[in-house]
Amino acid sequence: MTSRVLTRRRLLAGAGAAMAGAAAFGAVGCGDDDDESGSTPPTAGTGGATAPATTTQAPRKGGTLRMNQTGDLQLNAGYPFVVAPPNRILPWLVHEPLIRYRKDVRNPELLLVDQFEYSADRTKLTVRLKPGVTFHDGAPLTPEDVFFSIDFSVNPKAYGVTVSGTPSQLAKSITGRKKVDDRTMEFTFDRPRWDMTGYFATLNIHREASLPKMLAGEALNGTGPYMLEKYTPGVGISFVPNRNWHLSAQEGGPYLDRVEARIFTDETAVATAFEAKELDVAFRLPGADARRFRDRVRKAPRIGGLFLGMVVKNPMLADRRVRQAIFWAIDRERIAKEVGEGFYPATAQIWPEYSPAYDPELDKPYYDPAKAKSLLQQAGFSQDRPLEIPYTQRSEASVLIVKENLEAIGIKTAPKLTETAVFINTLRQRQYGDFYVAGMNFSDPAPASALLNNFNIAIPNQAYQESPELKEILAKIGTVDPLGEEAKELYRRFNRLWVEDPWIAVLEPSGALDVVSDRAQGFDEYFIVPLQAPNFGRIWLKA
């Protein structure tokens, strides 16, 4: 089996159908139509909601796009290598990884590189940077910047950042690296690796010399289409165009003169501001607020989901039958209808339709209170106190339904509203002892990378789930062709764990609802990675 050399034009032909199917994970590029599943990835703006009408007017330069930012930035929470929810607009605008997923995890594309080539045995990777790419301060992109970004993701504490995310676990798989020339790097891995593509797709490249100013909130130095102009904590953030953006010829933009992100603490206030025409786009509204503007809603591809985490080391939750009962007690269809307003369907899994691990059986309701009660009785469940459910404001409506569902089968709970920054820090430090409700927005939905890259699944995880079955699956998943039969069997085994030995109960799919005014144009595309981002390289404003 030969390695694949990647260019922006196409993936070179490989040997046999199996290699063709694996190409999207083994070698990254544009224009590859190989897809063994025959499925079509979801199109942004479809799926039940009516998309805003598009215009036949040609894109124009100029104008200020007014948008919301829910919550203040958290620049000392591992950004840009760990992206907390309040920081998500930054990789939309400022920072970029080496590669990205545009529409389908089977077809990643080159971004900052023009070569991304694995060796035949998957133990080595050759990466070549595109010529002429510069940071916002004018400095050229170099292999040293990539090496620094990797080092930071392995040990952010060495650079004064106190929060580390699971992506560092995959970074530790890199056992050797070499600068071949001013653009080319060679990486060596600890073993044959099929899971590293996703790591590089989430590694936002940053200059080491710029890090102190970023941590102080004074400057952000990326390669993306927009540059930080001003950040006022608690008030807002503004950006101006990067006129030297390396993708201008491909994407057309940046078209906007400025992007202003006003900081809100309440999503209902965001909806009110949009209604008053103070905002051109209301990003990431919950269904209850988005329903007011149903004909203006754009939908990003779903990725991950909101879930109830169950800490398995807790004696009250240690018996898998208790956790199975909780899994069967949740009324997901009610959550989809009442909380999600029907924008996305009910589901019991993390995998979206375009993932090779997607199981249509897990999109069934899985709601059976009688079965849940029977499982609790079999387990001899008892409790000496209510089980606490920490959550953030965004999850409140779903948590109240979960509380009602669990109390209906005999489990007493105590929901606890928690400030977002406190919640994230406590979660990442694995300090919750009963339940927790969080979002699982995969940094990479490709199965191998996702399972090993997400700190709700990878070992150690927040729920302290370390079953022999999970350990075995995780040990094998990154070593096999992700579209081959062995991988498919591993996906089936993992999906069975979701029901048979759950530590996570999905409540609703994690989509993204954006409300877009007629003034804002170019919302025709969302990326899967980074973070269901709208393509800001194509967004413009009508005169």
C-alpha positions in Angstrom: 0.0 0.0 0.0 1.4 3.3 -1.0 1.3 6.6 0.8 -0.7 9.5 -0.7 0.8 12.9 -1.7 -1.7 15.7 -1.2 -2.3 18.8 -3.2 -5.1 21.4 -3.4 -6.3 19.9 -6.6 -7.1 16.3 -5.7 -6.1 13.2 -3.8 -3.9 11.0 -6.0 -5.5 7.6 -6.9 -4.7 4.8 -4.6 -4.7 1.0 -4.7 -8.2 -0.6 -4.4 -11.6 0.4 -3.1 -10.5 0.1 0.6 -7.7 2.5 0.2 -10.0 4.9 -1.7 -12.5 4.9 1.2 -9.7 5.4 3.7 -8.1 8.3 1.9 -10.1 11.0 3.5 -8.7 10.0 6.9 -5.2 9.0 5.8 -4.5 11.9 3.5 -6.2 15.2 3.3 -7.1 17.3 0.3 -9.8 18.8 -1.9 -11.9 17.3 -4.6 -12.0 13.6 -3.5 -15.3 12.0 -4.3 -14.6 8.6 -2.7 -17.3 7.7 -0.2 -18.1 4.1 0.5 -21.2 4.9 2.4 -22.9 6.7 -0.4 -24.5 9.1 2.1 -24.7 12.8 1.5 -23.7 15.2 4.3 -26.3 17.6 5.6 -26.5 21.0 3.8 -26.2 24.1 6.0 -29.5 25.9 6.4 -31.7 22.8 5.7 -33.5 20.3 7.7 -36.8 21.7 8.7 -36.1 25.4 9.1 -36.5 27.8 6.2 -33.3 29.5 5.3 -33.2 33.2 4.7 -33.6 34.1 1.1 -30.3 34.5 -0.8 -29.7 37.4 -3.1 -28.5 37.5 -6.7 -26.5 40.7 -5.9 -22.8 40.3 -6.2 -20.8 40.4 -2.9 -19.6 43.9 -2.0 -16.9 45.1 0.3 -17.7 47.4 3.2 -19.9 47.8 6.3 -19.8 46.6 9.9 -21.3 43.3 10.8 -22.9 43.5 14.3 -23.1 40.2 16.2 -23.3 38.8 19.7 -20.8 37.1 21.9 -22.5 35.1 24.7 -20.2 35.4 27.7 -16.8 37.0 28.0 -13.6 35.6 26.5 -11.5 33.2 28.5 -8.0 33.6 27.1 -6.3 31.7 29.9 -8.4 28.6 29.5 -6.0 27.0 27.0 -6.9 29.0 23.9 -6.1 28.8 21.1 -5.3 25.1 21.5 -8.3 24.3 23.7 -11.4 26.3 22.7 -13.8 26.9 25.5 -17.4 27.9 24.4 -16.9 31.6 25.1 -13.9 31.7 22.8 -15.5 30.0 19.8 -15.7 33.1 17.6 -11.9 33.5 17.6 -11.1 30.5 15.4 -14.0 31.6 13.2 -12.2 34.9 12.5 -8.6 35.0 13.8 -6.9 31.6 14.1 -6.6 28.7 11.7 -5.3 25.1 11.8 -3.3 23.3 9.2 -6.3 21.5 7.8 -10.1 21.7 8.3 -13.3 19.8 7.7 -15.6 21.8 5.4 -18.6 19.6 4.9 -17.7 15.9 5.5 -15.3 14.1 7.8 -14.4 11.9 4.8 -13.1 14.9 2.9 -11.0 17.2 5.0 -9.1 20.0 3.1 -5.8 21.6 3.2 -5.7 25.1 4.8 -2.3 26.3 5.8 -0.4 23.5 4.0 -0.1 22.2 0.5 1.1 18.7 1.5 -0.1 16.5 4.3 1.2 13.0 3.6 1.4 9.9 5.8 3.9 7.1 5.3 2.5 3.7 4.1 2.8 2.3 7.7 1.2 5.4 9.2 4.1 6.0 11.6 5.3 9.2 9.9 3.7 12.4 8.5 5.2 14.9 6.1 3.7 18.4 6.2 4.6 21.3 3.9 3.4 24.8 4.6 1.9 26.9 1.9 4.2 29.6 0.6 3.5 33.2 1.5 1.3 32.7 4.5 1.8 35.4 7.1 0.4 36.2 10.6 -1.5 39.4 11.2 1.7 41.1 12.4 3.4 40.3 9.1 5.6 37.5 10.4 5.8 34.5 8.0 4.3 31.2 9.1 7.2 28.8 9.9 7.7 25.2 11.1 8.7 26.7 14.4 5.2 28.1 14.9 3.7 24.6 14.3 6.2 23.1 16.8 5.4 25.7 19.4 1.7 25.1 18.9 2.2 21.4 19.5 4.4 22.0 22.6 1.8 24.3 24.1 -0.9 21.7 23.6 1.2 19.1 25.3 2.1 21.3 28.3 0.2 24.6 28.5 1.2 25.1 32.1 4.8 25.7 31.0 3.5 28.8 29.2 1.4 30.1 32.1 -1.9 28.6 31.1 -3.6 26.7 33.9 -6.2 24.6 32.0 -5.2 21.6 29.8 -7.5 19.9 27.4 -7.6 16.3 26.1 -6.1 17.3 22.7 -2.7 17.2 24.5 -3.1 13.4 24.7 -2.9 13.0 21.0 0.0 15.5 20.9 1.9 13.2 23.1 1.8 10.6 20.4 4.3 12.7 18.4 7.6 11.1 19.4 9.8 12.9 16.9 9.8 15.9 14.6 12.3 17.4 12.1 12.4 20.6 10.1 13.4 19.6 6.6 13.4 23.1 5.2 11.8 26.5 5.7 8.4 25.0 4.8 8.6 21.3 5.4 8.3 19.2 8.6 8.4 15.5 9.3 6.7 13.9 12.3 7.1 10.5 13.8 4.5 8.8 15.9 4.6 6.3 18.8 2.8 3.7 16.7 0.9 3.4 13.4 -1.7 6.2 13.7 -5.1 6.7 11.9 -6.2 9.3 14.5 -3.8 12.2 14.0 -5.6 13.9 11.2 -8.2 15.2 13.7 -5.5 16.5 16.0 -4.0 18.7 13.3 -7.5 19.8 12.3 -8.0 21.3 15.7 -4.5 22.7 16.3 -4.8 26.5 15.9 -1.4 27.8 14.9 0.0 30.7 17.0 3.3 32.4 17.4 5.2 32.0 20.7 6.3 35.6 20.7 2.6 36.7 20.6 1.4 34.5 23.5 2.0 37.0 26.4 -0.1 39.7 24.7 -2.9 37.2 23.9 -3.1 36.0 27.5 -3.3 39.6 28.6 -6.1 40.2 26.1 -4.1 42.9 24.3 -3.6 41.1 20.9 -4.5 38.0 19.0 -2.0 37.0 16.2 -3.4 34.5 13.8 -3.6 33.9 10.0 -7.4 34.1 9.6 -9.5 36.6 7.6 -10.0 39.1 10.4 -7.7 40.7 13.0 -8.4 41.8 16.5 -9.0 45.6 16.7 -10.1 46.1 20.3 -11.2 43.9 23.2 -13.0 45.5 26.2 -13.7 42.8 28.8 -17.4 42.5 29.6 -18.4 44.9 26.8 -17.3 43.7 23.3 -14.8 42.8 20.7 -14.1 44.3 17.3 -12.2 42.9 14.3 -10.9 44.4 11.1 -10.1 42.6 7.8 -6.8 40.9 7.1 -6.0 42.3 3.7 -3.1 39.7 3.3 -5.3 36.7 4.0 -4.0 33.7 2.1 -7.4 32.5 1.0 -8.8 35.7 -0.4 -8.6 34.4 -4.0 -10.4 31.2 -3.1 -13.1 32.5 -0.7 -13.5 36.1 -2.1 -13.3 37.9 1.2 -12.8 39.4 3.7 -15.5 41.7 2.6 -16.4 43.5 5.8 -14.8 46.6 7.1 -15.4 45.6 10.7 -17.0 42.9 12.8 -18.3 44.0 16.2 -19.2 41.3 18.7 -21.2 42.7 21.7 -20.9 40.6 24.9 -24.2 39.4 26.3 -24.8 37.3 29.5 -28.4 36.3 28.5 -29.5 34.8 25.2 -33.0 36.2 25.5 -31.4 39.6 25.5 -29.6 38.6 22.3 -32.9 37.8 20.6 -34.4 41.1 21.8 -31.4 43.0 20.4 -31.8 41.3 17.0 -35.5 42.0 17.0 -34.7 45.7 17.6 -32.3 45.6 14.7 -29.3 46.2 16.9 -27.7 43.0 15.6 -27.3 41.7 12.0 -26.7 38.1 13.3 -27.8 36.5 16.5 -25.4 33.5 16.9 -26.2 30.3 18.7 -29.6 31.0 20.1 -31.5 28.3 22.0 -34.7 27.0 20.3 -37.0 28.9 22.6 -35.5 32.2 21.3 -34.8 31.2 17.7 -38.5 30.2 17.2 -39.4 33.9 17.2 -37.5 34.2 13.9 -38.1 30.7 12.4 -37.9 32.1 8.8 -34.5 33.7 9.5 -32.8 30.6 11.1 -29.7 29.0 9.6 -28.7 25.6 10.9 -25.1 24.3 11.1 -24.5 20.5 10.8 -25.0 18.9 14.2 -22.0 17.6 16.0 -22.0 16.0 19.4 -24.8 16.8 21.8 -26.0 18.0 25.2 -25.7 15.2 27.7 -26.1 14.1 31.2 -22.8 12.8 32.6 -23.0 10.1 35.3 -19.9 9.7 37.6 -19.5 6.0 37.7 -17.2 6.0 40.8 -20.2 7.3 42.8 -21.6 4.3 44.8 -25.1 5.3 43.9 -24.2 5.3 40.2 -21.7 2.4 40.1 -24.2 -0.3 39.1 -24.6 -0.2 35.4 -28.3 -1.1 35.8 -28.9 2.2 37.6 -27.2 4.1 34.7 -29.2 2.1 32.2 -32.4 3.1 34.1 -31.4 6.8 33.8 -30.7 6.3 30.1 -34.2 4.8 29.5 -35.9 7.4 31.8 -35.1 10.5 29.6 -37.9 11.7 27.3 -35.7 12.9 24.4 -38.6 13.5 22.1 -40.1 16.0 24.6 -36.8 17.8 24.9 -36.5 18.0 21.1 -40.0 19.4 20.8 -40.2 21.7 23.9 -36.6 22.8 24.2 -35.3 22.4 20.7 -38.5 23.6 19.1 -38.2 20.8 16.5 -35.2 22.3 14.8 -33.2 19.1 15.3 -34.6 15.6 15.8 -34.4 13.6 19.0 -31.4 11.3 19.3 -29.6 9.1 21.9 -26.1 9.3 20.3 -23.3 11.7 19.7 -22.7 10.8 16.1 -24.2 13.0 13.3 -25.5 11.4 10.1 -22.2 12.1 8.2 -20.0 10.1 10.6 -18.9 6.6 9.8 -19.9 5.6 13.3 -23.5 6.9 13.0 -26.1 4.3 14.0 -29.7 5.0 12.9 -31.0 2.7 15.7 -29.7 5.3 18.2 -31.9 8.0 16.8 -34.9 6.2 18.2 -36.5 7.6 21.4 -35.1 5.0 24.0 -37.8 6.2 26.4 -39.4 3.6 28.6 -40.1 4.7 32.2 -41.5 1.2 33.2 -38.3 -0.4 32.0 -36.3 2.2 33.9 -38.2 1.5 37.2 -37.6 -2.3 36.7 -33.9 -1.8 36.3 -33.7 0.3 39.4 -35.5 -2.3 41.4 -33.2 -5.1 40.1 -30.2 -3.0 41.2 -31.7 -2.4 44.6 -31.2 1.3 44.1 -31.4 3.6 47.2 -30.1 7.0 48.0 -29.5 8.9 51.2 -29.5 12.3 49.5 -30.6 13.9 46.2 -28.1 13.6 43.4 -26.7 17.0 42.3 -27.0 18.1 38.7 -24.6 21.0 38.0 -25.5 22.8 34.8 -25.1 26.2 33.0 -28.0 28.5 32.1 -28.1 27.3 28.5 -29.0 23.8 29.7 -31.7 24.8 32.2 -34.8 23.8 30.2 -33.5 20.4 29.4 -32.3 19.9 33.0 -35.8 20.6 34.4 -37.2 17.9 32.1 -34.5 15.5 33.2 -35.3 16.2 36.8 -38.9 15.4 36.2 -38.1 12.2 34.3 -35.7 10.9 37.0 -38.1 11.7 39.9 -40.8 9.8 38.0 -38.8 6.6 38.3 -37.8 7.3 41.9 -34.4 9.1 41.7 -34.3 12.4 43.6 -32.1 15.1 42.1 -30.9 18.6 43.0 -30.2 20.8 39.9 -27.5 23.4 40.5 -27.2 26.4 38.2 -23.5 27.2 37.8 -21.6 30.1 36.3 -20.0 29.0 33.0 -16.4 29.5 33.8 -16.7 27.8 37.2 -18.6 24.9 35.6 -15.9 24.4 32.9 -13.0 24.5 35.3 -14.7 22.2 37.8 -15.5 19.8 34.9 -12.0 19.8 33.5 -10.6 19.1 36.9 -12.9 16.1 37.2 -14.4 17.3 40.5 -18.1 16.6 39.9 -19.3 13.6 42.0 -22.9 12.9 40.9 -24.2 14.1 37.6 -23.3 17.0 35.3 -24.9 18.4 32.2 -22.6 19.6 29.5 -22.2 20.0 25.8 -20.1 17.6 23.7 -19.1 19.6 20.7 -16.5 17.4 19.3 -13.3 19.0 18.4 -13.3 16.4 15.6 -16.2 14.2 14.6 -14.1 11.7 12.8 -14.6 8.6 15.0 -11.0 7.7 15.8 -9.9 11.2 16.6 -13.1 12.1 18.4 -13.0 9.1 20.8 -9.4 9.8 21.7 -9.7 13.6 21.6 -12.8 14.2 23.8 -12.4 14.5 27.5 -15.8 13.0 28.2 -14.8 9.7 26.5 -11.0 9.4 26.4 -9.4 7.9 29.5 -9.2 9.6 32.0 -12.6 11.2 31.5 -14.8 13.4 33.7 -17.2 10.5 34.5 -14.4 8.2 35.6 -15.6 5.5 33.2 -12.7 3.2 32.7 -14.4 -0.1 31.9 -12.2 -2.9 30.2 -14.5 -2.7 27.1 -13.9 1.0 26.7 -10.2 0.7 27.3 -10.0 -2.0 24.6 -11.9 0.0 22.1 -9.9 3.1 22.6 -6.6 1.1 22.4 -7.6 -0.2 19.0 -9.6 2.6 17.4 -6.7 4.7 16.2 -4.7 1.8 14.7 -7.1 0.7 12.0 -8.5 2.0 8.7 -11.4 4.1 9.9 -13.7 3.0 7.0 -12.7 -0.7 7.2 -14.6 -3.6 8.7 -12.5 -3.7 11.9 -13.2 -0.1 12.6 -16.9 -0.5 11.9 -17.0 -3.3 14.4 -15.3 -1.1 17.0 -17.9 1.6 16.3 -20.7 -1.0 16.9 -19.1 -2.1 20.2 -18.8 1.5 21.3 -22.4 2.3 20.4 -23.6 -0.7 22.4 -21.8 0.7 25.5 -23.9 3.8 25.0 -26.9 1.7 26.1 -25.5 -1.2 28.0 -22.9 0.5 30.2 -23.7 4.2 29.9 -21.8 7.0 31.5 -23.3 9.6 29.2 -26.9 10.0 28.3 -27.5 12.3 25.3 -30.3 14.7 25.9 -30.4 16.6 22.6 -28.2 16.9 19.5 -25.7 19.8 19.5 -26.6 21.8 16.5 -26.3 25.5 16.0 -29.1 28.0 15.4 -28.1 31.3 14.0 -30.7 34.0 13.2 -29.6 36.1 10.2 -31.0 39.4 9.0 -31.6 40.1 5.3 -28.8 42.6 5.4 -26.2 39.9 6.2 -25.4 37.8 3.1 -23.1 34.9 2.3 -24.4 32.5 5.0 -24.4 29.7 2.5 -21.9 27.4 4.2 -20.8 26.1 7.6 -17.6 24.2 8.4 -17.8 21.1 10.6 -14.4 22.0 12.1 -13.7 24.7 13.3 -16.7 24.6 15.7 -19.6 24.7 13.2 -18.2 28.0 12.0 -19.9 30.0 9.3 -17.5 30.8 6.5 -16.5 34.4 7.4 -14.4 34.5 4.2 -17.7 34.8 2.2 -19.9 36.9 4.5 -20.9 40.4 3.3 -23.5 43.1 3.9 -26.0 44.5 1.5 -25.8 48.3 1.0 
